[in-house]
Each structure stands twice: as structure tokens, then as C-alpha cells.
Amino acid sequence: VGGTKRFTFRVRNDGGGTLNISNVQLPAGFTLFEGLKSSLASGESDTFTVAVNTSTAGVKQGNIVITNNDPDAAEATFTYAVRALVGQDNPGGPNPSPDAFEGATGDNEPRFSRF
């Protein structure tokens, strides 16, 4: 327990037009370490990095919400659930990084491909 742990996510524009990103919201216990570009051309991708506060043990969870200009109203706000377990029932003792980060692939870079 202590410090921060970072996870990188990739956003890709699979649509035919420019995707303008107006906002990235994070749940409590998470901070934006590196943000996204404000617009992505068709086929372009970018990453953003989220830091998890590991100064106290516990569950950090909520939704990452990305607001964009996708003409499909169902995809104009993309919500991605995240959950980090910090120092929870770790038989090896305290752990300075999350024991688990649900919603992430093995390389901690899930692809947002619904845009």
C-alpha cells in the first residue's frame, strides 16, 4: 500500500469521420495522468493513462466516462467500468500496487473500439 499505479488505455476511432473527444471523467480514487487528444481522425488511435491511488487499502471502482461527438447517440458517451483492489487479502503482505485491475487485458490496454 502506498504510491500510485498507472494503467494505459487505447481509444480508436473506427468511424468514418473525425471523433471529437470533449471529456474524460474518472471515478474517485483514479486520476488522469495523461489525457487523450481532443480529436481522432478515422482509423486513428490515442492512449490515455489513469493512475490509481494506492495510499490506502481498499476497493477503488466506478466508471470511466468518455464524451464524444459520435452521431450514434448510444455511443456519444462511452462508459467503461473499472475496479482496482489495493492490498486486499494479500497473503504475501502489503502490495504497493493494485492486486487486480478488472476490465484490463494482460497488457493493461483494453481497446475502445466502439467509436
Secondary structure, 3 states (H helix, E strand, C coil): CCCEEEEEEEEECCCCCCEEEEEEECCCCEEEEECCCCEECCCCEEEEEEEEECCCCEEEEEEEEEEECCCCHHHCEEEEEEEEEECCCCCCCCCCCEEEEECCCCCCCCEECCC
